[in-house]
């Protein structure tokens, strides 16, 4: 069993209203991010991602940042963070984001027309953040080469496909059943 799956299997689950929320270093940065876990996730992303012509890696604030940083260090491809605050830079692209638990604006800077990008993120659940990232990149005129998220939970993959036409690859698919992580076989990742 890979370290990602092993740590997910033993991660704490807390109930917030009717939602069972898993707490894991990749998705939350707590309890502690071990370098070997981050290294494993980055290497697994690189192995399944189409990166042959990628110019830039794009992620959203906040927990995609460690993954994008590690992938960037291994691949020598620079990364861009879609931020939750406006910087008022020339060419900044705002997009609205809605997830299962929040909504707000994301702001894209540093991506230009014709850039070939790889999107990486920590968790894909509702698809709201991913749809916002894709819309911003399309507005910028970028070409999306591939999309990889570490953890999939819920119907976000289908939602992204339905709303944007893009497929998202994930390293692992989970659900929380009776307060425990259940692994679901990923059918189409490669």
Buried (B, 14 or more C-beta within 10 A) or exposed (E): EEBBEEBBEEBEBEEEEEEBBBEBBBBBBEEEBEEEBBBBBBEBBBEBBEBEEBBBBBBBBEBBBBBBBBBBEEBEBEBBBBBBEEEEEEEBBEBEBBBEEEEEBBBBBBBEEEBBBBBBBBBBBBBBBBBBBBBBBBBBEBBBBBBBBBBBBBEBBEBBEEBBEBEBBBBBBBBBEEEEBEEEEBEEBE
